[in-house]
Amino acid sequence: MTTTHGFTESDERQELRRQVARLAGKFGRDWFTERARAGEKTTDLWLEIGKNGYLGINIPEQYGGGGGGIGDIAAVCEELAAQGCPLLLMVVSPAICGTIISRYGTEEQKQRWLPGICDGTGTMAFAITEPDAGTNTHNITTTARRDGDGWVLNGRKIYISGVDEADNVLVVARTEDARTGKLKPCLFVVPTDADGFEARSIPMEIVSPELQFQVFIDDVRLPADALVGDEDGGLVQLFAGLNPERIMAASFSTGLARFALDKATAYAKERVVFKDAIGAHQAVAHPLAQSHIEIELARLMTQKAAALYDAGDDLGAGEAANMAKYAAAEAACDAADRAVQTHGGNGITQEYGMAGLLVATRAGRIAPVSREMILNFVSMHSLGLPKSY
Ligand SMILES: Cc1cc2nc3c(=O)[nH]c(=O)nc-3n(C[C@H](O)[C@H](O)[C@H](O)COP(=O)(O)OP(=O)(O)OC[C@H]3O[C@@H](n4cnc5c(N)ncnc54)[C@H](O)[C@@H]3O)c2cc1C
């Protein structure tokens, strides 16, 4: 595992960033948006990062991974986005599903699913959000009923990323406690080709080859070993995936923010309409400088969250991951907006591709956890204010 020291990442981590940036740079933003607009996939890049060991860098080596930490996979995620190739499924497959299975799966489950997550041939999506429960995940109603040795699942999920590219979905369902009758959350690996499993893509305004789906689960029969972890430990097991998710979402945002800022800065240096390049005007330069500061602050908090998580401090990582995710989403939205403004009319042409970043970065304020829920968390846990929901 590469570790951080002081306020600078280790040499190994910085080298990892350079290597990923080089690889992603060979694909680039134009390649990415062309795939998206043609309804094609980014499988070539996905498999390439898998082949080079970056996709499963956080997964233990005995299951095909790199034996690194969340800080490593977050660096990979950020560098891909910074080259204009943001891969949302990085957040989901190796970071959420990979972490949960590594920590709570049986030996047999780890051997079955982790190697495919690492090399990219067995991608796993993650489904918790439901149409009626929304942010209030305590209200999910997807239910797992015991059926002989196995399980039968029923329910609905919404906004599930990449189901069309996944072999399996890690589904959060609820089982009934035999003693109390209360429903408790549990995690099940559901094959996307199972009978009774259907996914319909949701038309979104995001320019990305990765799509979101509504998922219908009707009497899907699963074997006993589809349950990941302990039936009674669902909530703890679920939370194990949430800090990595937030750290990855923050990295996704800071990567996109860096991409937007790089483009804006380059344009501001070249475009001349009065005497000098437009970047000579402080009205253009200052917002970009402001973005640079905000992005660096968000990156620092993201790296802190990852370092705490990798050191085993789940509680400290929770607070830092929430704050990082908040700061990164805000920095990315502002950077995208400023990048569009810097480009003038070109900012909203397809040729320059800046306007698409507005929606892509905006999603970071909503998912995987909204800015309001982070502010609720910080109000309550960091400031000790009363719970508001
Ligand atoms: C691009 C994208 C990809 C996604 N991928 C996945 C995925 O792969 N898997 C998955 O399971 N989910 C995924 N999601 C779902 C995402 O996690 C949810 O959209 C998010 O949690 C918000 O839920 P909601 O959309 O139902 O909003 P709602 O819960 O309806 O919330 C609407 C608004 O009300 C606010 N609000 C609600 N309650 C409170 C409160 N108590 N205090 C203050 N404000 C509140 C929210 O912050 C939000 O602004 C994805 C979403 C998007 C946009």
The ligand as a Tripos MOL2 file, in Angstrom:
@<TRIPOS>MOLECULE
LIG
   53    58     1     0     0
SMALL
NO_CHARGES

@<TRIPOS>ATOM
      1 C1        -25.7780   10.2280  -11.8480 C.3       1 LIG1
      2 C2        -26.3250    9.4620  -10.7040 C.ar      1 LIG1
      3 C3        -25.8400    8.1890  -10.4420 C.ar      1 LIG1
      4 C4        -26.3500    7.4460   -9.3770 C.ar      1 LIG1
      5 N1        -25.8890    6.1620   -9.1690 N.ar      1 LIG1
      6 C5        -26.4480    5.4020   -8.1800 C.ar      1 LIG1
      7 C6        -26.0610    4.0250   -8.0340 C.ar      1 LIG1
      8 O1        -25.2260    3.5050   -8.7880 O.2       1 LIG1
      9 N2        -26.6500    3.3000   -7.0580 N.ar      1 LIG1
     10 C7        -27.5920    3.8270   -6.2160 C.ar      1 LIG1
     11 O2        -28.0810    3.1050   -5.3430 O.2       1 LIG1
     12 N3        -27.9930    5.1310   -6.3440 N.ar      1 LIG1
     13 C8        -27.4390    5.9270   -7.3060 C.ar      1 LIG1
     14 N4        -27.8430    7.2520   -7.4650 N.ar      1 LIG1
     15 C9        -28.8930    7.7850   -6.6010 C.3       1 LIG1
     16 C10       -28.4390    8.8780   -5.6420 C.3       1 LIG1
     17 O3        -27.7030    8.3170   -4.5840 O.3       1 LIG1
     18 C11       -29.6990    9.6160   -5.2070 C.3       1 LIG1
     19 O4        -30.1720   10.3530   -6.3060 O.3       1 LIG1
     20 C12       -29.4620   10.5170   -4.0400 C.3       1 LIG1
     21 O5        -29.1710    9.7380   -2.9010 O.3       1 LIG1
     22 C13       -30.6700   11.4230   -3.7500 C.3       1 LIG1
     23 O6        -31.8640   10.6830   -3.7020 O.3       1 LIG1
     24 P1        -33.1340   11.1740   -4.5570 P.3       1 LIG1
     25 O7        -32.6890   11.4030   -5.9490 O.co2     1 LIG1
     26 O8        -34.2470   10.2140   -4.3450 O.co2     1 LIG1
     27 O9        -33.5370   12.5700   -3.9390 O.3       1 LIG1
     28 P2        -34.5830   12.8510   -2.7620 P.3       1 LIG1
     29 O10       -34.3230   11.9570   -1.6100 O.co2     1 LIG1
     30 O11       -35.9500   12.8830   -3.3380 O.co2     1 LIG1
     31 O12       -34.1460   14.3060   -2.3210 O.3       1 LIG1
     32 C14       -34.5610   15.4820   -3.0410 C.3       1 LIG1
     33 C15       -33.9140   16.6940   -2.3880 C.3       1 LIG1
     34 O13       -34.3670   16.8390   -1.0350 O.3       1 LIG1
     35 C16       -33.2560   16.9420   -0.1730 C.3       1 LIG1
     36 N5        -33.5530   16.3130    1.1270 N.ar      1 LIG1
     37 C17       -34.1790   15.1270    1.3520 C.ar      1 LIG1
     38 N6        -34.2210   14.8700    2.6670 N.ar      1 LIG1
     39 C18       -33.6340   15.9160    3.3030 C.ar      1 LIG1
     40 C19       -33.3750   16.2540    4.6620 C.ar      1 LIG1
     41 N7        -33.6920   15.4520    5.6530 N.pl3     1 LIG1
     42 N8        -32.7310   17.4140    4.9220 N.ar      1 LIG1
     43 C20       -32.3520   18.2380    3.9180 C.ar      1 LIG1
     44 N9        -32.5830   17.9860    2.6200 N.ar      1 LIG1
     45 C21       -33.2010   16.8340    2.3100 C.ar      1 LIG1
     46 C22       -32.1270   16.2080   -0.8820 C.3       1 LIG1
     47 O14       -30.8560   16.6350   -0.4220 O.3       1 LIG1
     48 C23       -32.3940   16.5920   -2.3280 C.3       1 LIG1
     49 O15       -31.8160   17.8410   -2.6010 O.3       1 LIG1
     50 C24       -27.3410    8.0170   -8.5260 C.ar      1 LIG1
     51 C25       -27.8260    9.3030   -8.7970 C.ar      1 LIG1
     52 C26       -27.3370   10.0180   -9.8580 C.ar      1 LIG1
     53 C27       -27.8800   11.3990  -10.1090 C.3       1 LIG1
@<TRIPOS>BOND
     1     1     2 1
     2     2     3 ar
     3     2    52 ar
     4     3     4 ar
     5     4     5 ar
     6     4    50 ar
     7     5     6 ar
     8     6     7 ar
     9     6    13 1
    10     7     8 2
    11     7     9 ar
    12     9    10 ar
    13    10    11 2
    14    10    12 ar
    15    12    13 ar
    16    13    14 ar
    17    14    15 1
    18    14    50 ar
    19    15    16 1
    20    16    17 1
    21    16    18 1
    22    18    19 1
    23    18    20 1
    24    20    21 1
    25    20    22 1
    26    22    23 1
    27    23    24 1
    28    24    25 2
    29    24    26 1
    30    24    27 1
    31    27    28 1
    32    28    29 2
    33    28    30 1
    34    28    31 1
    35    31    32 1
    36    32    33 1
    37    33    34 1
    38    33    48 1
    39    34    35 1
    40    35    36 1
    41    35    46 1
    42    36    37 ar
    43    36    45 ar
    44    37    38 ar
    45    38    39 ar
    46    39    40 ar
    47    39    45 ar
    48    40    41 1
    49    40    42 ar
    50    42    43 ar
    51    43    44 ar
    52    44    45 ar
    53    46    47 1
    54    46    48 1
    55    48    49 1
    56    50    51 ar
    57    51    52 ar
    58    52    53 1
@<TRIPOS>SUBSTRUCTURE
     1 LIG1         1 GROUP 0 **** ****
